[in-house]
Amino acid sequence: MEAARAAEVARAETEQIRKQREAELHQLHEALDRIVATRRVGDGLLMSLPESALRFDFDSATIRPEGRELLSRIAGVLLASRSFGLAVHGHTDYIGSAQYNLRLSERRAQADKDYSAAAGIDPGINVVKGYGKSSPIVAATDEVSRAKNRRVEIALSDTEIQYLGET
């Protein structure tokens, strides 16, 4: 009987934490969505930074000034949160070889991570992955469509909720 009572208390505490984390995730979503298009995915958020928001010069992984401003604003919001992990995904259009675009997308994702670290985001919670041209969001060949495929996505996952789900 004592074990059942302890289990019920633990479940109630876990549910309270889930509600708190859900409220924080909702606030984060609202704040980030004012900066860049953000959508809910599972227990986290996905920010899509299209080329119109985060520009790179041709064959470059150097973040341009307007991109640095955007990343600084995102970092400011994230610094006020806790227990989140980040994954930066780089993407390219279809022009160029698969190997070339994979490396370019990795370099661009790494540039985002490096800039975020300089802005105060713990690099230990931030992983990078390049997808090259393998995950287009638009399947067309005109310049406007290619530009939509050249993007960086930042996935934010709630590590506390994930941990609670494992208990």
C-alpha contacts under 8 A as a table, 3 or more apart, distances in Angstrom:
res1	aa1	res2	aa2	distance
1	M	4	A	5.13
1	M	5	R	6.31
2	E	5	R	5.09
2	E	6	A	6.19
3	A	6	A	5.05
3	A	7	A	6.10
4	A	7	A	5.06
4	A	8	E	6.21
5	R	8	E	5.11
5	R	9	V	6.27
6	A	9	V	5.09
6	A	10	A	6.17
7	A	10	A	5.03
7	A	11	R	6.16
8	E	11	R	5.04
8	E	12	A	6.17
9	V	12	A	5.10
9	V	13	E	6.18
10	A	13	E	5.10
10	A	14	T	6.10
11	R	14	T	5.05
11	R	15	E	6.12
12	A	15	E	5.10
12	A	16	Q	6.21
13	E	16	Q	5.07
13	E	17	I	6.27
14	T	17	I	5.13
14	T	18	R	6.18
14	T	164	L	7.06
15	E	18	R	4.96
15	E	19	K	6.24
16	Q	19	K	5.16
16	Q	20	Q	6.30
17	I	20	Q	5.06
17	I	21	R	6.08
18	R	21	R	5.10
18	R	22	E	5.98
18	R	161	I	6.45
19	K	22	E	5.02
19	K	23	A	6.18
20	Q	23	A	5.14
20	Q	24	E	6.30
21	R	24	E	5.02
21	R	25	L	6.04
21	R	158	D	7.95
21	R	160	E	7.87
21	R	161	I	7.14
22	E	25	L	5.03
22	E	26	H	6.10
23	A	26	H	5.05
23	A	27	Q	6.29
24	E	27	Q	5.06
24	E	28	L	6.12
24	E	81	S	7.88
25	L	28	L	4.97
25	L	29	H	6.05
25	L	44	G	7.25
25	L	158	D	7.87
26	H	29	H	5.05
26	H	30	E	6.31
27	Q	30	E	5.17
27	Q	31	A	6.18
28	L	31	A	5.09
28	L	32	L	5.92
28	L	77	V	7.37
28	L	78	L	7.88
28	L	81	S	7.86
29	H	32	L	5.29
29	H	33	D	5.83
29	H	38	T	6.65
29	H	39	R	7.30
29	H	40	R	7.54
29	H	45	L	6.95
30	E	33	D	5.21
30	E	34	R	6.58
31	A	34	R	5.51
31	A	35	I	7.18
31	A	77	V	7.09
32	L	35	I	5.21
32	L	36	V	6.15
32	L	37	A	7.65
32	L	38	T	6.51
32	L	47	M	7.94
32	L	74	I	6.69
32	L	77	V	7.05
33	D	36	V	5.15
33	D	37	A	5.25
33	D	38	T	4.99
33	D	39	R	7.86
34	R	37	A	7.63
35	I	70	L	7.45
35	I	73	R	7.33
35	I	74	I	7.16
36	V	47	M	6.60
36	V	48	S	7.06
36	V	49	L	6.87
37	A	47	M	5.84
37	A	48	S	5.93
37	A	49	L	7.51
38	T	45	L	6.54
38	T	46	L	5.50
38	T	47	M	4.40
38	T	48	S	6.54
39	R	45	L	5.56
39	R	46	L	5.37
39	R	47	M	6.69
40	R	43	D	7.62
40	R	44	G	5.98
40	R	45	L	4.55
40	R	46	L	6.39
41	V	44	G	5.34
41	V	45	L	5.36
41	V	46	L	6.55
42	G	45	L	7.69
43	D	157	S	6.09
43	D	158	D	5.88
43	D	161	I	7.21
43	D	162	Q	7.53
44	G	155	A	7.23
44	G	156	L	5.32
44	G	157	S	4.25
44	G	158	D	5.61
45	L	155	A	5.80
45	L	156	L	5.06
45	L	157	S	6.57
46	L	153	E	6.75
46	L	154	I	5.76
46	L	155	A	4.47
46	L	156	L	6.22
47	M	153	E	5.52
47	M	154	I	5.06
47	M	155	A	6.32
48	S	151	R	7.15
48	S	152	V	6.29
48	S	153	E	4.50
48	S	154	I	6.55
49	L	52	S	7.72
49	L	53	A	5.68
49	L	54	L	5.88
49	L	151	R	5.67
49	L	152	V	5.14
49	L	153	E	5.72
49	L	154	I	7.78
50	P	53	A	5.40
50	P	54	L	6.10
50	P	55	R	7.88
50	P	147	A	7.66
50	P	148	K	6.03
50	P	149	N	7.54
50	P	150	R	6.48
50	P	151	R	4.39
50	P	152	V	6.44
51	E	54	L	5.01
51	E	55	R	4.87
51	E	56	F	7.47
51	E	147	A	6.10
51	E	148	K	6.62
51	E	150	R	5.71
51	E	151	R	5.38
51	E	152	V	7.96
52	S	55	R	6.27
52	S	147	A	7.91
53	A	66	E	7.65
53	A	67	G	6.41
53	A	70	L	7.50
54	L	63	I	7.29
54	L	64	R	7.52
54	L	66	E	7.22
54	L	67	G	4.57
54	L	70	L	7.62
54	L	151	R	7.42
54	L	152	V	7.59
55	R	63	I	6.76
55	R	64	R	6.22
55	R	66	E	7.84
55	R	67	G	6.33
56	F	59	D	7.95
56	F	60	S	5.95
56	F	61	A	6.15
56	F	62	T	6.24
56	F	63	I	5.84
56	F	64	R	6.32
57	D	60	S	5.23
57	D	61	A	7.51
57	D	62	T	7.44
57	D	64	R	7.93
59	D	104	L	7.25
60	S	104	L	7.64
60	S	108	R	7.80
61	A	104	L	7.08
61	A	107	R	5.65
61	A	108	R	4.63
61	A	111	A	6.30
62	T	108	R	7.40
62	T	111	A	6.74
63	I	67	G	5.88
63	I	68	R	6.35
63	I	111	A	6.96
63	I	112	D	7.58
64	R	67	G	5.31
64	R	68	R	6.40
65	P	68	R	5.07
65	P	69	E	6.42
66	E	69	E	5.22
66	E	70	L	6.48
67	G	70	L	5.08
67	G	71	L	6.18
68	R	71	L	5.08
68	R	72	S	6.02
68	R	115	Y	7.52
69	E	72	S	5.09
69	E	73	R	6.35
70	L	73	R	5.21
70	L	74	I	6.37
71	L	74	I	5.03
71	L	75	A	6.02
71	L	112	D	7.74
71	L	115	Y	7.60
71	L	116	S	6.82
72	S	75	A	5.01
72	S	76	G	6.13
72	S	116	S	7.31
72	S	119	A	6.43
73	R	76	G	5.10
73	R	77	V	6.62
74	I	77	V	5.32
74	I	78	L	6.30
75	A	78	L	4.97
75	A	79	L	5.93
75	A	116	S	6.36
75	A	119	A	6.49
75	A	120	G	7.32
75	A	121	I	6.62
76	G	79	L	5.29
76	G	80	A	6.88
77	V	80	A	5.59
77	V	81	S	7.15
78	L	81	S	5.26
78	L	82	R	7.83
78	L	121	I	7.67
79	L	82	R	7.57
79	L	120	G	7.28
79	L	121	I	6.66
81	S	84	F	7.45
83	S	158	D	6.18
83	S	159	T	5.50
83	S	160	E	5.69
84	F	125	I	7.46
84	F	156	L	6.38
84	F	157	S	5.49
84	F	158	D	4.68
84	F	159	T	5.27
84	F	160	E	7.40
85	G	125	I	4.89
85	G	126	N	6.17
85	G	156	L	5.70
85	G	157	S	5.21
85	G	158	D	6.55
85	G	159	T	6.24
86	L	125	I	5.86
86	L	126	N	4.51
86	L	127	V	6.34
86	L	154	I	6.67
86	L	155	A	5.56
86	L	156	L	4.72
86	L	157	S	6.41
87	A	126	N	5.45
87	A	127	V	4.73
87	A	128	V	5.60
87	A	129	K	7.46
87	A	154	I	5.71
87	A	155	A	5.05
87	A	156	L	6.66
88	V	109	A	5.61
88	V	110	Q	7.80
88	V	112	D	7.40
88	V	113	K	7.06
88	V	126	N	7.18
88	V	127	V	6.19
88	V	128	V	4.70
88	V	129	K	6.29
88	V	152	V	6.90
88	V	153	E	5.78
88	V	154	I	4.57
88	V	155	A	6.37
89	H	105	S	7.77
89	H	106	E	7.82
89	H	109	A	5.86
89	H	128	V	5.97
89	H	129	K	4.98
89	H	130	G	5.62
89	H	131	Y	6.92
89	H	152	V	5.59
89	H	153	E	5.04
89	H	154	I	6.28
89	H	155	A	7.84
90	G	105	S	4.42
90	G	106	E	5.95
90	G	108	R	6.13
90	G	109	A	4.89
90	G	128	V	7.85
90	G	129	K	6.40
90	G	130	G	4.66
90	G	131	Y	5.93
90	G	132	G	6.89
90	G	151	R	6.28
90	G	152	V	4.61
90	G	153	E	6.56
91	H	101	N	7.97
91	H	102	L	7.91
91	H	105	S	5.17
91	H	130	G	6.36
91	H	131	Y	5.31
91	H	132	G	4.89
91	H	133	K	6.09
91	H	134	S	7.83
91	H	135	S	7.10
91	H	136	P	7.70
91	H	149	N	6.59
91	H	150	R	5.45
91	H	151	R	5.26
91	H	152	V	6.05
92	T	101	N	6.17
92	T	102	L	7.92
92	T	104	L	7.65
92	T	105	S	6.10
92	T	131	Y	7.62
92	T	132	G	5.06
92	T	133	K	4.98
92	T	136	P	7.88
92	T	149	N	5.81
92	T	150	R	4.24
92	T	151	R	6.55
93	D	101	N	7.92
93	D	132	G	7.51
93	D	133	K	5.34
93	D	136	P	7.11
93	D	146	R	5.19
93	D	147	A	7.03
93	D	149	N	5.16
93	D	150	R	5.32
94	Y	97	S	7.91
94	Y	101	N	7.89
94	Y	133	K	5.20
94	Y	146	R	7.36
96	G	100	Y	6.43
96	G	101	N	6.39
97	S	100	Y	5.17
97	S	101	N	6.18
98	A	101	N	5.27
98	A	102	L	6.04
98	A	132	G	6.63
98	A	133	K	6.65
99	Q	102	L	5.10
99	Q	103	R	6.35
99	Q	132	G	7.76
100	Y	103	R	5.39
100	Y	104	L	6.21
100	Y	132	G	7.87
101	N	104	L	4.93
101	N	105	S	5.97
101	N	131	Y	8.00
101	N	132	G	4.48
101	N	133	K	6.22
102	L	105	S	5.23
102	L	106	E	6.22
102	L	130	G	5.71
102	L	131	Y	5.74
102	L	132	G	3.82
102	L	133	K	7.08
103	R	106	E	5.04
103	R	107	R	6.14
103	R	130	G	7.02
103	R	132	G	7.15
104	L	107	R	5.11
104	L	108	R	6.20
104	L	130	G	7.74
104	L	132	G	7.03
105	S	108	R	5.13
105	S	109	A	6.15
105	S	129	K	7.85
105	S	130	G	4.67
105	S	131	Y	6.31
105	S	132	G	5.19
106	E	109	A	5.14
106	E	110	Q	6.05
106	E	128	V	7.07
106	E	129	K	5.87
106	E	130	G	4.09
106	E	131	Y	7.47
106	E	132	G	7.71
107	R	110	Q	5.02
107	R	111	A	6.10
107	R	130	G	7.78
108	R	111	A	5.00
108	R	112	D	6.40
108	R	152	V	7.71
109	A	112	D	5.13
109	A	113	K	6.36
109	A	128	V	5.78
109	A	129	K	6.73
109	A	130	G	6.68
109	A	152	V	6.68
110	Q	113	K	4.95
110	Q	114	D	6.03
110	Q	128	V	6.12
111	A	114	D	5.06
111	A	115	Y	6.09
112	D	115	Y	5.19
112	D	116	S	6.10
113	K	116	S	5.06
113	K	117	A	6.13
113	K	123	P	7.02
113	K	126	N	6.72
113	K	127	V	7.65
113	K	128	V	7.24
114	D	117	A	5.09
114	D	118	A	6.31
114	D	123	P	7.70
115	Y	118	A	5.06
115	Y	119	A	6.28
116	S	119	A	4.91
116	S	120	G	6.44
116	S	121	I	5.41
116	S	123	P	7.80
117	A	120	G	5.12
117	A	121	I	4.64
117	A	122	D	5.85
117	A	123	P	5.47
118	A	121	I	7.23
122	D	125	I	5.84
122	D	126	N	7.12
123	P	126	N	5.13
123	P	127	V	7.76
124	G	127	V	7.67
131	Y	134	S	5.74
131	Y	135	S	6.58
132	G	135	S	7.46
133	K	136	P	6.36
133	K	149	N	7.90
135	S	149	N	7.97
136	P	139	A	6.49
136	P	149	N	5.23
137	I	148	K	7.15
137	I	149	N	5.82
138	V	145	S	5.89
138	V	146	R	7.61
138	V	148	K	6.93
138	V	149	N	6.51
139	A	145	S	7.35
140	A	145	S	5.71
140	A	146	R	7.21
141	T	145	S	6.28
141	T	146	R	6.26
142	D	145	S	5.45
142	D	146	R	6.25
143	E	146	R	5.03
143	E	147	A	6.07
144	V	147	A	5.18
144	V	148	K	6.50
145	S	148	K	5.15
145	S	149	N	6.61
146	R	149	N	5.22
146	R	150	R	6.59
147	A	150	R	5.21
147	A	151	R	7.86
148	K	151	R	6.74
158	D	161	I	5.63
158	D	162	Q	6.40
159	T	162	Q	4.97
159	T	163	Y	6.02
160	E	163	Y	5.04
160	E	164	L	6.20
161	I	164	L	5.00
161	I	165	G	6.16
162	Q	165	G	5.10
162	Q	166	E	6.65
163	Y	166	E	5.27
163	Y	167	T	6.95
164	L	167	T	5.40
